[in-house]
Amino acid sequence: MNSNTVDATSQSLSFAIFAALISVTMLLCIMTSAERDDLDEFYTGFRTLAPLRNGLAIAGDYISAATVLSTIGIIALAGFDGFILALSTALSLLLLMVLLAEPLRNAGRFTMGDALTHRAASRSVRLAATFVTLASLLPLMVFQLAGAGHLVTLVLGFEGSSVRTATIIALGGLMIGYAAIGGMKGTALIHIIKLVVLFGASSLLAALVMDKVGWNPSRLLALADSGSGRGPAFSRSGLLIEATGIGKVDLVFSALTVVFGAACLPHVTMRMYTAKDAPAIRRAMSYAVMIMGVFVVLIAIVGAGATALLGRDIIEAGGPQGSTAILQLSQAIVADSATFSTLVFTTVATAVFLTLLSSVAGMILACGNSLAHDLYAHVTPRRGTAPSPRRELLIARLATFAVGLPAITLAVLVQDHALRALIILSFCIGASAIAPALIFSLFWRRFTRTGLLGCLIGGTVSSIVVTTFSTTVSGTSQSLFPDADFDIFPLTTSGLVSMPLGFFLGWAGTFLSRRGSQDRQRGEYRAAEPRLLAGTERR
């Protein structure tokens, strides 16, 4: 798909809607911005979101452009393997609901650093938490900023790298504005709007696909097998990752990486702190999990429908990773009616545009909050001193620029590369560093600061190293650097190595700690246990 295939009517209508959305969403952020110098209002919105709205915001924050664009593309090109990864995203949110949501809400206040230091204050842990927050979210931000530039120039018919660069810069500045002005309440409202539009667009597209195949799932799969050019192999495992011994293990750990990593990323976990009590977060997560379950079914239909109705060659012509498959399908599915085709295409393009805007804004907010609250308010001050709430709030808003500007710069530099490696890296850090740190910290009484730092630092570093020397970065035509070949690990994700290592380093660090440190941690955990697991006491 290229700009020449988008008709002038669709371009004009899309431009008008995009401009209106930018105006309306920015106005909403201004209207919901913090009126006073109150940290609770900026960081959590005073915990006033009702469970349904909070559930919508959580699901909206969780469904990123990576989920919409990349997952549909993987399903369209890899079939069964793509569906397994899509299902893993829903299971990840279910894991968060069942295992971590309530303890996180009870342990934390504003950031992941609060949750990890719920037993005792630690500057080194907060510093590590800030580092991991930035390392896990910056790659996702770069991917989505670059994707936003491609999407807008594609839909609106602009051409040239300089125009795309200007688009990335302009949209990045807008996303920074959302986070700095709106805070938690403003970004939550944008996520809710995004989710409603995206869910409506996905439902419309899925319904049109099913109508094309006579509402017969078997016929859809048969047509997808034919359109994939791979025959029955499309409905079996092996197209994304070779069905060799190491390939099967890699696929299992890739799914586990998504299950443990996606919902543990800081921009998702920070939503746990916006609920007023434990029952509220339970209900909010129930809504979010139900929404995500239905959404996975919708994107599976859309991905298979793209293969069935367009064919593999057309999808790959839009990009070797299939990231434009949803736009290609929306344009072609009702091509016999120009007016309806324009409406469908514009609706889907609007949904994807909103997804890109809101996702990056939420990530910028999470990183800015960590820099202000963990680093500035708890690491840099001298002992016994703390910045005023007004000062911390100012730093939180300035920190969004400190995070957003490097992300924009990197997105401009790598905009012409295949960026799936960045998504993989973020999920790997979530699964290898954040997930073991949270699980051990919230449920293991003897867990020590040494073990916690081992999880955070060891899991992050191992994820970066293994991903750098894997086939997602070099060695294949779809790698980040396709002309280079320095891969050592024949793996799709680093999960096979970094996930077990992250959990092991947490255990080993605790085991090697002095006995007195373990006993002290056990005592501190017992003191915090009623509040942590039952919410009987507010921090």
DRENTIKOL-541480 format. One line per field, with one value per residue (C-alpha): x, y, z; residue number from 1. Coordinates in steps of 0.02 Angstrom, whole numbers, m for minus. Layout:
// residues N
east: [X_...]
north: [Y_...]
up: [Z_...]
num: [NUM_...]
***
This chain:
// residues 539
east: [0_69_5_m51_m181_m273_m403_m418_m586_m516_m364_m469_m590_m449_m359_m516_m548_m367_m366_m531_m467_m309_m409_m538_m415_m299_m449_m502_m326_m329_m501_m450_m275_m227_m302_m194_m16_m76_25_m122_m220_m81_m19_m184_m327_m375_m423_m595_m618_m766_m723_m799_m707_m547_m566_m587_m433_m330_m381_m349_m176_m139_m192_m48_m8_105_m49_m153_m28_105_m6_m130_18_92_m76_m96_77_109_m65_m72_88_20_m142_m44_46_m119_m195_m42_m81_m253_m178_m53_m191_m278_m116_m108_m287_m270_m96_m35_m173_m231_m59_9_m131_m104_86_111_60_116_252_332_470_338_280_457_503_343_442_580_650_795_877_965_800_714_861_853_664_684_816_706_553_648_731_567_460_580_589_398_386_512_418_251_316_396_234_134_242_218_31_m7_99_26_m156_m142_m39_120_283_466_569_578_387_383_515_416_261_351_414_243_151_285_264_76_99_214_79_m51_57_120_m48_m175_m83_m170_m348_m317_m228_m360_m496_m401_m377_m564_m605_m472_m540_m719_m666_m544_m669_m803_m685_m621_m799_m853_m705_m725_m911_m873_m745_m867_m1002_m883_m864_m1047_m1016_m928_m765_m711_m724_m624_m483_m489_m476_m336_m240_m257_m215_m63_28_77_m77_m125_39_m46_m159_m14_134_296_278_339_468_536_462_632_676_745_609_469_551_578_393_342_456_401_223_279_375_214_113_234_298_153_47_197_258_256_126_2_43_30_m157_m174_m144_m295_m425_m494_m491_m462_m642_m632_m473_m546_m699_m595_m480_m629_m694_m520_m494_m666_m632_m461_m531_m658_m528_m412_m552_m582_m400_m387_m533_m459_m287_m353_m473_m330_m243_m404_m465_m303_m171_5_87_m21_6_195_193_135_281_373_303_122_99_m19_m130_m275_m273_m257_m405_m512_m484_m516_m656_m798_m711_m872_m948_m839_m934_m940_m759_m706_m806_m732_m554_m568_m644_m503_m368_m442_m441_m259_m210_m293_m208_m37_m68_m139_m15_139_63_34_212_285_181_243_425_405_320_463_595_506_443_575_732_705_599_679_855_933_878_984_919_784_736_606_549_383_233_231_413_390_240_340_480_354_292_467_517_392_498_657_581_488_625_751_611_568_751_774_612_674_840_767_605_658_707_605_568_489_647_601_432_516_646_514_415_575_624_449_455_637_659_494_389_511_545_360_317_459_437_250_246_415_447_636_664_806_864_1010_891_779_924_977_806_797_975_1016_851_864_1046_1022_870_966_1119_1026_908_1054_1137_977_903_780_922_1033_1051_885_793_667_797_827_993_962_1132_1228_1254_1315_1179_1233_1067_946_799_647_646_772_645_724_882_834_672_746_900_796_707_869_962_822_832_1023_1039_922_1006_1178_1121_1169_1053_1016_959_841_769_745_655_543_497_462_354_253_222_163_69_m106_m101_m18_m131_m292_m284_m328_m219_m174_5]
north: [0_171_346_335_202_316_417_605_595_480_592_749_669_591_758_844_708_703_892_886_744_839_993_901_789_934_1035_888_877_1062_1047_899_962_979_1139_1142_1091_922_767_650_742_737_560_471_591_583_401_459_353_234_49_46_202_142_m27_61_167_14_m80_76_98_m87_m95_m5_22_m131_m235_m163_m149_m280_m417_m405_m408_m562_m651_m606_m672_m809_m875_m989_m923_m746_m798_m878_m714_m619_m738_m712_m526_m566_m693_m562_m445_m592_m630_m449_m457_m622_m605_m426_m295_m286_m302_m171_m51_m79_m70_77_257_339_237_67_129_152_m27_m98_0_m38_m128_m2_152_122_248_114_23_184_225_52_67_229_150_m1_109_208_55_m38_103_203_68_59_248_253_117_204_377_310_217_377_467_329_317_502_528_369_412_596_566_657_594_612_576_761_771_612_683_842_737_635_794_876_723_692_870_842_682_771_903_771_700_865_953_813_704_543_608_683_531_416_511_500_313_290_385_286_120_159_215_69_m59_9_10_m166_m232_m153_m226_m398_m398_m354_m494_m622_m559_m589_m772_m800_m797_m964_m975_m1133_m1044_m898_m1015_m1106_m943_m885_m1047_m1016_m831_m858_m954_m1080_m1192_m1288_m1232_m1064_m1150_m1238_m1179_m1147_m995_m865_m976_m1133_m1293_m1359_m1413_m1243_m1157_m1240_m1192_m1015_m1002_m1057_m931_m795_m823_m824_m662_m579_m655_m596_m440_m347_m313_m279_m130_29_126_m16_m48_138_124_11_160_255_143_202_29_m157_m198_m54_m118_m294_m232_m119_m264_m376_m251_m232_m421_m445_m304_m375_m550_m487_m377_m526_m617_m462_m441_m627_m610_m454_m532_m692_m589_m486_m645_m722_m572_m486_m621_m628_m537_m381_m376_m392_m256_m137_m188_m352_m361_m331_m178_m95_m248_m173_m15_m117_m223_m75_5_m150_m241_m136_m70_m84_62_217_308_160_117_294_285_118_168_335_254_127_257_369_224_184_368_386_227_295_463_396_252_361_494_363_299_474_506_347_389_571_519_400_532_659_549_413_501_685_669_516_490_662_753_745_632_715_836_823_940_1028_955_1108_1084_897_931_1056_929_795_906_955_771_733_842_756_589_641_736_590_474_591_604_415_391_510_419_243_281_185_26_m128_m92_m252_m281_m130_m206_m370_m282_m192_m351_m445_m316_m323_m512_m530_m383_m307_m466_m560_m402_m373_m555_m582_m413_m434_m616_m676_m631_m658_m561_m438_m278_m371_m494_m352_m260_m425_m443_m264_m240_m419_m447_m283_m303_m484_m436_m298_m407_m560_m456_m361_m522_m608_m622_m481_m355_m429_m578_m578_m468_m419_m374_m200_m199_m317_m286_m334_m507_m516_m626_m760_m817_m896_m830_m721_m651_m654_m738_m910_m840_m680_m735_m881_m775_m633_m749_m840_m678_m626_m792_m797_m618_m657_m824_m743_m598_m600_m693_m535_m448_m591_m588_m400_m415_m551_m437_m289_m397_m461_m283_m233_m395_m344_m185_m271_m421_m364_m174_m151_1_144_195]
up: [0_m45_m44_m224_m181_m58_m153_m133_m44_91_111_133_253_354_366_430_560_617_641_736_848_890_936_1040_1133_1175_1237_1347_1419_1461_1541_1649_1695_1877_1947_2101_2144_2203_2164_2190_2057_1927_1962_1998_1961_2146_2115_2061_1904_1919_1890_1715_1658_1741_1655_1488_1524_1573_1416_1311_1385_1362_1179_1096_913_926_968_828_686_720_790_646_526_610_604_420_374_503_539_691_770_760_843_986_1017_1009_1135_1246_1258_1330_1451_1508_1564_1649_1743_1800_1863_1956_2028_2037_2023_2204_2286_2167_2209_2395_2388_2271_2271_2109_2022_2009_2125_2262_2242_2246_2403_2499_2636_2664_2576_2458_2343_2241_2208_2153_2040_1963_1944_1847_1735_1698_1666_1535_1459_1440_1371_1262_1125_1117_1106_963_869_886_844_686_648_674_547_419_449_433_277_201_234_189_32_85_14_59_213_260_270_373_488_513_549_682_766_764_829_960_1024_1033_1133_1254_1275_1316_1455_1527_1528_1555_1679_1730_1707_1537_1465_1540_1449_1285_1311_1338_1178_1085_1145_1095_920_898_960_843_693_729_752_587_493_572_530_348_338_408_289_143_194_234_423_404_506_414_247_317_369_203_106_222_190_3_10_120_m16_117_109_267_349_382_509_595_695_604_489_614_698_616_688_740_917_964_864_963_1127_1061_1017_1192_1274_1151_1210_1392_1361_1303_1447_1582_1496_1415_1570_1683_1583_1690_1588_1622_1805_1846_1809_1961_2075_2008_2095_2261_2342_2309_2252_2129_2047_2040_1946_1833_1786_1752_1626_1548_1531_1450_1327_1284_1259_1133_1048_1021_929_822_771_735_613_536_517_439_333_263_205_138_41_m10_m17_50_m96_m76_112_95_m38_98_209_242_419_370_480_356_333_428_320_160_209_260_90_m15_75_2_m152_m254_m156_m159_m21_98_61_106_267_320_277_367_521_534_499_634_759_721_730_901_959_913_997_1160_1181_1169_1283_1418_1405_1411_1567_1652_1616_1669_1832_1872_1838_1947_2090_2100_2042_2085_2242_2322_2252_2227_2388_2543_2680_2783_2646_2509_2370_2389_2295_2184_2138_2105_1995_1893_1873_1820_1681_1625_1631_1493_1380_1441_1390_1234_1145_1141_1086_942_893_891_793_660_647_631_538_383_476_523_705_770_873_980_1027_1070_1178_1280_1313_1356_1487_1558_1572_1626_1745_1800_1816_1930_2031_2063_2097_2219_2303_2328_2381_2447_2628_2625_2464_2490_2408_2328_2247_2189_2107_2028_1947_1886_1824_1774_1684_1589_1538_1484_1380_1292_1260_1196_1089_1014_959_899_725_759_751_615_499_404_280_416_547_615_519_372_291_448_519_698_771_893_966_839_940_905_1082_1224_1338_1327_1408_1500_1585_1683_1717_1789_1910_1952_1992_2109_2200_2201_2263_2408_2447_2450_2561_2743_2859_2955_2797_2757_2934_2925_2759_2830_2975_2861_2748_2896_2952_2777_2737_2798_2694_2546_2526_2608_2590_2773_2791_2674_2648]
num: [1_2_3_4_5_6_7_8_9_10_11_12_13_14_15_16_17_18_19_20_21_22_23_24_25_26_27_28_29_30_31_32_33_34_35_36_37_38_39_40_41_42_43_44_45_46_47_48_49_50_51_52_53_54_55_56_57_58_59_60_61_62_63_64_65_66_67_68_69_70_71_72_73_74_75_76_77_78_79_80_81_82_83_84_85_86_87_88_89_90_91_92_93_94_95_96_97_98_99_100_101_102_103_104_105_106_107_108_109_110_111_112_113_114_115_116_117_118_119_120_121_122_123_124_125_126_127_128_129_130_131_132_133_134_135_136_137_138_139_140_141_142_143_144_145_146_147_148_149_150_151_152_153_154_155_156_157_158_159_160_161_162_163_164_165_166_167_168_169_170_171_172_173_174_175_176_177_178_179_180_181_182_183_184_185_186_187_188_189_190_191_192_193_194_195_196_197_198_199_200_201_202_203_204_205_206_207_208_209_210_211_212_213_214_215_216_217_218_219_220_221_222_223_224_225_226_227_228_229_230_231_232_233_234_235_236_237_238_239_240_241_242_243_244_245_246_247_248_249_250_251_252_253_254_255_256_257_258_259_260_261_262_263_264_265_266_267_268_269_270_271_272_273_274_275_276_277_278_279_280_281_282_283_284_285_286_287_288_289_290_291_292_293_294_295_296_297_298_299_300_301_302_303_304_305_306_307_308_309_310_311_312_313_314_315_316_317_318_319_320_321_322_323_324_325_326_327_328_329_330_331_332_333_334_335_336_337_338_339_340_341_342_343_344_345_346_347_348_349_350_351_352_353_354_355_356_357_358_359_360_361_362_363_364_365_366_367_368_369_370_371_372_373_374_375_376_377_378_379_380_381_382_383_384_385_386_387_388_389_390_391_392_393_394_395_396_397_398_399_400_401_402_403_404_405_406_407_408_409_410_411_412_413_414_415_416_417_418_419_420_421_422_423_424_425_426_427_428_429_430_431_432_433_434_435_436_437_438_439_440_441_442_443_444_445_446_447_448_449_450_451_452_453_454_455_456_457_458_459_460_461_462_463_464_465_466_467_468_469_470_471_472_473_474_475_476_477_478_479_480_481_482_483_484_485_486_487_488_489_490_491_492_493_494_495_496_497_498_499_500_501_502_503_504_505_506_507_508_509_510_511_512_513_514_515_516_517_518_519_520_521_522_523_524_525_526_527_528_529_530_531_532_533_534_535_536_537_538_539]
***
